[in-house]
Amino acid sequence: MVKNLAVSIAGVVLKNPVMPASGTFGSGRMYSKFVDLSKLGAVAVKGVSMEPWEGNPPHRIAETPSGILNSIGLQNPGVEAWLDSDLPFLRRFDTKIIVNICGHTMDECAAVAQRLKSEPVDMLELNISCPNVSAGGMAFGLSADTVEKVVSAVKKSSMQPLIVKLSPNVTSIADIAKAAEASGADALSLINTVMGMQIDIHKRRPTLSNAIGGLSGPAIRPVAVRMVYQAARAVSIPIIGMGGIVDSDGAIEFLMAGATAVAVGTANFGNPSVMLEIIDGISKFMDENGVSDVNDFKKMME
Ligand SMILES: Cc1cc2nc3c(=O)[nH]c(=O)nc-3n(C[C@H](O)[C@H](O)[C@H](O)COP(=O)(O)O)c2cc1C
């Protein structure tokens, strides 16, 4: 059977629908010892801001029964350092480059997009789970109103197609997805981490120094699949689905829910080759089930 694994997101063609989730793969340098990055549909890099961010103090990661809590705080070296060091490294591979951008203000988010305008990156992914300093630290992504403002501002400054990465910590993901689409998003990615907390009962205090963190990994997969399903029915732009994917069955769930592509995050920590296994697993499932085009999965769930 002639098979197609390629997908298109806002006109950018990915050889297959699998990529790392931002922040869990750096820019791929360490993982490239285990994974041929050219085999991935894309690489979404860790969030990049205008200036270097230190992130939160340790303790920043806690294990939970079915995932991890993190409060890294978007630590990164800033866009100039990223351009000097990571972009030339990534350009050596035959894959698409997605730069995840963040900022404490709308202007800062827009400034990163502006700085990347003439750089050889394929797409931008705007992380609207960053704390919005001018709104008292509430993330941009939690109200349709701030989503519209930040997406419009960043879109105006962007040259590359803009993916907007949605927070799951909202009442109606459909309303937020529609607000992002109406403000110029070319694609959506979801979900970011789910707010959570763990208490060290012996020390009688939260495990994370920041008290609250973001939960990722298998625990959040049903939440993520539900949100992708709802968002896909609310908008007509492509969706990159993520949240708790650890194998090809999980990836196919997202594709059937309406995602065009999928991203794998926390699972990379335990198994650096997991994305290659997922690509093979999707291909095998297609052979066994007579699916000739990976884009057909989303039509199976009408
Ligand atoms: C340690 C860590 C760092 C992350 N950093 C970012 C980031 O910089 N930007 C972003 O948009 N999402 C970030 N995320 C969220 C992931 O990209 C992803 O949306 C989330 O972890 C759900 O996928 P998973 O369950 O497969 O990990 C981070 C997640 C983790 C665990």
The ligand as an ORCA input file, in Angstrom:
! r2SCAN-3c Opt
* xyz 0 1
  C       9.835     20.451     31.931
  C       8.819     21.031     30.995
  C       9.086     22.257     30.362
  C       8.153     22.824     29.495
  N       8.444     23.997     28.859
  C       7.543     24.539     27.973
  C       7.874     25.725     27.241
  O       8.977     26.279     27.338
  N       6.925     26.220     26.391
  C       5.698     25.618     26.223
  O       4.876     26.107     25.438
  N       5.398     24.462     26.868
  C       6.284     23.912     27.730
  N       5.980     22.734     28.376
  C       4.698     22.047     28.096
  C       4.872     20.926     27.071
  O       5.311     21.433     25.822
  C       3.553     20.149     26.858
  O       2.560     21.036     26.411
  C       3.068     19.461     28.133
  O       4.142     18.951     28.881
  C       2.083     18.316     27.828
  O       2.694     17.287     27.080
  P       3.306     15.933     27.760
  O       2.271     15.429     28.715
  O       3.579     15.011     26.608
  O       4.547     16.355     28.471
  C       6.908     22.146     29.254
  C       6.655     20.919     29.884
  C       7.591     20.358     30.740
  C       7.279     19.040     31.381
*
